[in-house]
Amino acid sequence: FKQSSQARTKLRSGIEMSVHVLTTGYWPTYPPMDVRLPHELNVYQDIFKEFYLSKYSGRRLMWQNSLGHCV
């Protein structure tokens, strides 16, 4: 994703985001929680989602932001 044209043209520099895509069976069974992300990370998620779904049609992404961390 980082080498894609979408990432190079649409993402702001200075922010890094790492995404792990797993099938539902591999995620721990935690109840989903609403997490309010900063605007910049929402933009990154949208750009990644657009990239991923253009590459793998017929799939869907469910973000588990409560299982992530931020520095």
N, C-alpha and C positions, 0 to 999 in steps of 0.2 A: 504493500500500500504506500509506504513512504517514497518509493521510487516512481509511483504512478504520476501521470500528468495532472490528474485531479489534485493530488496532494501538493505537488510543486506549485501549482497555480492558485489554489484556493486557500491554503493554510497559511496562517500568519507565522512568522518565525518567532522563536523564543518560547514556544509552548510545545511540549512533546506529549503525545498520548499513545499508550500502548493498549492494544485490544487483543483479547484472547477469545477466539470463537470456538465454542464447544457445543456438542449436541446436548440436548436437555438432560439426558441420562447421566452426564458427567458432572453437572452442577450439584453442589450440596443442596439439600432440601430446606432452604430458608424461605420464610414467607416473603413475598415481594414487598418492598417499602418504597414509598415515594421519596426521591432524593432531588433536591433543587440544586442543579449544577450552575456554575457561572455561565454566562452567555457564550463565552468563547468555547467552552467544552461542549455546549449544545451544538454549536456550529460544527465543531470537529466530528461529533457523533453523526450529524446529518450528512457530512461529506463522506465519512466512512461508510455509512449505510448506502448512500447512492453508489459508491464504488463497489461495495460487496454485492449488492443486489443486481448490479449490471453484469457482474462476473458470474454469479450463481443465481440464475432465475429460478423461481419456484420456492425459494427459501424465505424465511423471515428471521428477523433479529429481535431478540428480547433482551434489553439492557438490564443487567444486574448491577447497577451502580452502587448499591449498598455493600457489595462485596469487593469494591475497589478501594484504592487509597490514593492520596494526593500529597505531593510534597511542594 
